[in-house]
Amino acid sequence: MHPRNRIVAANDVIHSDPCSCFSVGISVTFSGMRLSRGFRQQHIQHELRTYGRKNGFVTRGQEARLAEWLPRIGVPKGKTLADAGIAAGFKIVMEIGFGNGDFLAHLAQTHPDWALFGAEIYLPGVAKAVGRLEHAGVIERVRVSQLPAQFVLQDQVGEGQLHGVFINHPDPWPKTRHYKRRLIQNDFARLLTSRVEKGGFLNLASDKPDLAEWMRDILDATPGLRNMAGSKGFIERDPGRPQTRFEQRGIREGRESRFLHYVRDDDFT
């Protein structure tokens, strides 16, 4: 992900409990290390172009946890969700750009009938997410891909395979010349819609008004999607929704997040 979604670096201040979700812990100094060369070569993809960092700092325990769990829950290039060993009967819900896994763990804990599929290119974020998911006891119901969202949807997810998708606070890329790097684009919106089953949903959040309106305008114009707040509308914040790191940052900086919720209807072409 972009540095906006960076999790930790050497000497950053982090929570004292790395598995605590949406809590403010005691500040401690983190002495991290780079992912080992062998681990990077095995797990970080370099063939597909992405914007933002893929590598960063982790603890030895986090790297060991990744080495244990990625072969079991990872969906690497060349594999699809159909190959991921998801038990029958679960609705598959995806989070694109799950960062350090707080929201993904929340979804898994509050929706026991869902199998979660997360896409995240920043490997240290994946490392922290694996710890949170393991600590919460829900990791067996989660699959992760470290590939770009466009590739994941196009090559790893089948048409109508997802019950829903969450996209929380994607990078705003505020400079005009970088708008093309924003995640939500017309072609991407059509691809995303095709992967959601009829009656399924898309749920998005942003603390940047310009980006929120950009996403709304594109998705409002995408065939097969119905804005549940009406044309040009935003839904109210779900009171049961935890505050993500970037929603909290926006509040501290005087910005309230805006939320979008779409349902896939029958007229997608």
Secondary structure as GFF3:
##gff-version 3
##sequence-region A 1 269
A	DSSP	three_ten_helix	3	5	.	.	.	ID=ss1
A	DSSP	beta_strand	13	14	.	.	.	ID=ss2
A	DSSP	beta_strand	28	29	.	.	.	ID=ss3
A	DSSP	beta_strand	33	34	.	.	.	ID=ss4
A	DSSP	alpha_helix	37	43	.	.	.	ID=ss5
A	DSSP	beta_strand	57	58	.	.	.	ID=ss6
A	DSSP	alpha_helix	60	73	.	.	.	ID=ss7
A	DSSP	three_ten_helix	81	83	.	.	.	ID=ss8
A	DSSP	beta_strand	91	96	.	.	.	ID=ss9
A	DSSP	alpha_helix	102	110	.	.	.	ID=ss10
A	DSSP	beta_strand	114	119	.	.	.	ID=ss11
A	DSSP	alpha_helix	123	136	.	.	.	ID=ss12
A	DSSP	three_ten_helix	139	141	.	.	.	ID=ss13
A	DSSP	beta_strand	142	145	.	.	.	ID=ss14
A	DSSP	alpha_helix	149	151	.	.	.	ID=ss15
A	DSSP	pi_helix	152	156	.	.	.	ID=ss16
A	DSSP	beta_strand	162	168	.	.	.	ID=ss17
A	DSSP	three_ten_helix	176	181	.	.	.	ID=ss18
A	DSSP	alpha_helix	186	195	.	.	.	ID=ss19
A	DSSP	beta_strand	196	206	.	.	.	ID=ss20
A	DSSP	alpha_helix	209	220	.	.	.	ID=ss21
A	DSSP	beta_strand	225	227	.	.	.	ID=ss22
A	DSSP	alpha_helix	245	252	.	.	.	ID=ss23
A	DSSP	beta_strand	258	264	.	.	.	ID=ss24
###
